[in-house]
Amino acid sequence: MLLSIRALNGEGTVKEQWQRARLIPVVGNGVGNEREQRGTSALLAVLSIVRPFSQEILTPLGASRAARATVEAFIEPPFKDKTSKSWRPDGLIRVTYGQQRPWVALVEVKTGSSLLEADQVNAYIELARDADYDHVITISNELAPSIGVHPTPGVKVRKNSRVQVSHFSWTRIAALASRVRDRTGVEDLEQEWILSELLRYLEHQSSGAMEFDDMGQEWTATRDDARAGTLTRRTPGVDEIALRWDQLLTYAALKLSIRINEDVEEVLSRAHRKDPGLRRADFAKELVDHGTLSGELRVPRTVGDLHVCADIRARQCTLAVPVHAPSDKRARGSLTWLTRQLEDAPPNVAVEAYAKGAQRPVVATLGDLREDPSHVIAQLPADIVRFVVLRRRELSVNRRGGRSSGFTDSVIGQVFDFYDDVVQRVTPYQEKAPSVSPESSRASEQELGSETI
């Protein structure tokens, strides 16, 4: 704690014109640039104070992992490039430990709907290279299309470059802060409180962080064409909506991560992981062909992946989770096992029961199954091998929230509700251990008796 307080108080040998990042920044309370200054200063100050948090963020980028390393943070340090043009990145982070070479990163921040600019980020890469720095970190509400891919087209990083570039969304930063506070743990109570205050700040709408509530300018026209069945692959806006849906799935995973304090991730095929463009093309094809957008989220230790499908034509959102039925129970026992776990779930949640060898399920609501499962059992040609538990609800298709919720809020809200009502309540079935038969037990006793004699 002492080193961090010294850094905030301005002790140490740094350039005189560099401003220390302040936990309580002395800037205006407006929007735009002032909001970015406040967010940058608060975040960088907490990184310099709460070492477990800076380890979580900076160690994967190459900074020292040592618990006693010193983290210094500055806002708007002035630089000049080779042409004597002046630049002021939003921040600078320096991590030092012992005799190791300092690790230094420039930081560029955007809040609200402001977008990162490729020319600016590329200029900071060159500044970092000229100054022999290690990294350029960008932070905004933009979501990267996949791991290791920057969300800003035109950002150029040479494959052999010593200066690396990493992007964090504000939601990702909040998720990491939440994980450090609640799972990794912060021994110092004051640091834990400071980290909680950062989270509180980021989650407040005035911070301009953690915003993803707009499906873009092309949403309304694309939505209407989808409902009319007139969408084609060449329709303007299809690719943008596919990209935003991909980002929305990432955002939903991050928001759920914060909610349950676990690492939630999108389920990506090997092909989609290698080629984000192919993933977006597949989303676009689904939208054109079926008027739907779908994806899956994976939560650790749950019974199955959470499937999300937004039907633009029907204005419905379907949430579903697959459940393996007990392999040692008959149909009635399997239904009882499932409904007991979902006794507090809404009665309109549907259950699809798939019998062994059957292509189509027998469908009933939880309300019907609780009242009398006999009519379902009578329709099953064999014992149940798997279930799909699902719920369909009305979906808002507004571009953004206002008096009523927008599309993104509607999808995320339904993901939260379904996880709370269904997914977290079902535990994968575990068969009982094999029991010893009475005959084997008696035979063993007789053998032991004869050996004793």
Secondary structure, DSSP 4 states (H G I P E B T S, - for coil): -HHHHHHHHT-SS--TTPEEP-SS--S-S-STHHHHHHHHHHHHHHHHH-HHHHHHHHGGGT----TT-EEEEEES--EE-TT--EE--SEEEEEE-TTSPPEEEEEEE--TT----HHHHHHHHHHHHHTT--EEEEEES---SSTT--SSTT----TT-SSEEEEEEHHHHHHHHHHIIIII--SSHHHHHHHHHHHHHHHSGGG--S---B--TTHHHHHHHHHHT---TTSTTHHHHHHHHHHHHHHHHHHHHHHHTS--EE---HHHHH-HHHHHHHHHHHHHHHSEEEEEEE-TTSSS-EEEEEETTTTEEEEEEEEEPPTTS-HHHHHHHHHHHTTTS-TT-EEEEEETT-SS-EEEEHHHHHH-THHHHHH-SS-EEEEEEEEEEE----SB-SSS--HHHHHHHHHHHHHHHTGGG-----PPPPPPPHHHHHHHHHHHHHHH-
